[in-house]
Amino acid sequence: MLFTETIKTNPRLKKLASWALIPRNQARPRRWVKWFLNPFIHHKGKNSLIRKRTRMDILPFNKFYMGDNSTIEDFSTINNGVGDIYIGDRTRIGLGCTLIGPVKIGNDIRLAQNIVMSGLNHNYEDVTIPISDQGVSTAPIVIEDETWLGSNCVVLPGVTIGKHCVIAAGSIVTKDIPPFSVAAGNPARVLKQYNEKTKIWERKG
């Protein structure tokens, strides 16, 4: 059994490892993790840039991958505490975005400002226990290549947005969006879709 699996399956070791990596009641890793551990575990591609005011809540037990020529702008928060974060090549994460894994973002993506993508949900079913003590569930978010999300969008767990889509500003994406679509609203619905046969964007509904 791998060392990490041994820790995950042993409650005492898991508690000790958590204390060593993260201060109590916080999501941000300890400085020694940021300085001496993460640089040797996670991948940051050639010519990629993470701005100084970005909050990187990155831990070693899940993956963080950033491709070549990509940028994460200031005031964003990146958190892989409960799932991997993957960012492809030539992708820009705009000012003030929040990514909570598991999230996979493809190549040539444009995220505008203040977008929230969280692959995490808090469990709440047992009314005799505080929600904070019931753990979490996860479902991956996938954003395929060449897609553009307008400012203040929210993408919920388990959603896939297909290739070359446009999601209008302020949309709440609660279900999958097919490739080559324009979607908007709360909940987001497809307004236009590209027709490969006619080579034009056709309105829906």
N, C-alpha and C positions, 0 to 999 in steps of 0.2 A: 504493500500500500504506500502511495506517495506521502511525503511528509505533510503536505497541505491537507490531504484527505484525512490523515490521522488527527490533525488539529480540528478539522471541521466536525469529526464524529465524536470527539471527546469534549464534553461540556466544560471541564476545568481548563483544558488547554485552550479551547476556543475563547473562554473568558479572559485568560491571561494574554493571549495574542491580541485580542481586541483592545485591552488596556494598553499594551505596548505600542499599538499602531494609532489609536484614536483616543484623545482625552474624553473623559466621561461626559455624556450628554452632548456630544458634539459630532459633527459630520466631517470636519476638517482633520486631515491626518497630522500627526506630530511632525515637527520640523525635521527630525532625523530621517523620517520616511521620505519626505519631500527632497531632501538634499542628498541622501546617501543610498537610498533604495530604489525609488522610482526611476531615476535616470538610467539604471542598468536593466530595468524590467520592461518599461514601456517604450513605444516607438514614436518618434517625432521625425517626419520626413524632411528631405532636403528642401531648403528655402521656405520652410513653414515657420509661422510666427504665432506665438501666444503672447498677447499684450500683457504688460506688467500688472494691470489692474484686473486681470481675470482671476477668479477664484477657482483653483484647481483642487477639488476634493477627490483626489486620485489615490487609490490604495493598491497595494501589490497583488491582492488575491483575485482581482478581476482585471481584464485587459483594458488598456487605453492605447489606441492606434490612431495616428494622424499621418495622412499621406503627404506627398510632395506639394509644395507651392500653395498650401492652405493657410488660412488665418482665422484665429479666434480673437474677436475684438474685445475692447475693455468692458468691464462690468458684467461679463458673462460668468456663469457658474457651470462647471463641468463636474459631474459626480458619477463615479463608477462603483459606488459602495454596494449596490445590489445587482449590478449587471454591467457587461462590457460596453465600452464606448468606442465606436469605429467611425472615423471621419476620413473620407477618401481624398483624392487629389484635386487641386485647383478649386477647393471649396471655401466659402467665406461664411463664418458664423458672425452675425452682426452684433452690434452693441446691445448688452443687457440680456442676452439669451440664456436660457436655462436648459441644460441637457442632463437628464437623470437616466442612467442605463436601466435595462438594455436598450441601446439606441444604435442603429447602423445608418450612417449617412453616406451616400455615394459620391461620385465624382461630379465636378462642375455644378455643385449645388450653391444656391444663394438663399441664405436666411437673412431676412431683414431684422429690424430691431424688436427686442422684448418678446421673442418667441419662446414658448414653453413646450418642451417635449419630455414627458416622463413615462418611462416604462414600468413605473411602480404604482401600486395601489395599496393603501392601508386596509387590513382586514378589520371588520366591524361587526360581524354576525352575532357574537356573544355579548348580550347587553349587560351581563354581570361583570364584565372586564373592561377597563378603559381601553379605548382604541389604540393608545400608544403602547399597550402591552400585548396586543394580539398579533403582532408580526405583520409581514407584508406579503403580497403576491406580485409577480412580475409577468409581463407579456411584451415581447420585443416590438419596438417601433422601427420601421424600415422606410427610408426615403431614397428612392431610386435616382439614377443619374439625371442631371440636367434640370432638376426641378427647382422652382422658385417659390418661396413662402413669403407673403407680405407681413408687415409688422403686426405684432400683437396676436398672432395665431397661437392656438393651443392644439397639440396633437396628443390624443389619449393612448393609453397602453394597447398594444396589439394591432395598431393601425399600420398598413402599408400604403404609401403614396407612390404611384407608379412613375415611370420615366417621363421626363419632359412635361410635367404638370405645372400649373400655376394655381396657387391657393391664395385667394384674396385676403387682404388685410382684415384682421379681426375675426377670422373664421375659427370655428371649433370643429376639429376633424375627429369624428367619433367612429367612422368606419372606413374601410378601404376605398381609395380613389384609383380608378383604372388609369393606365398609361395614357399620355397625350390628352389630358383633360384640363379644363378650367373649372374650379369649384369655389363656392363661396357660401357663407351663411353660418347659422347656428341652429341645428347642426349643419355642417357643410354638405352641399349637394352639387352634383355636376351640372354646370350651365352650358358648357360647350365641350365638344370632343372632336379630335381630328379624324377625318375620314381618309383612310389610306387610298381608297379607290378614286375619290373625287379630288383629293389633294386640297381640301378646304376644311376649315373649322366650322362645324355644324352645331347649331343651338339644340339643346335638349329641353323637353318639356314645354 
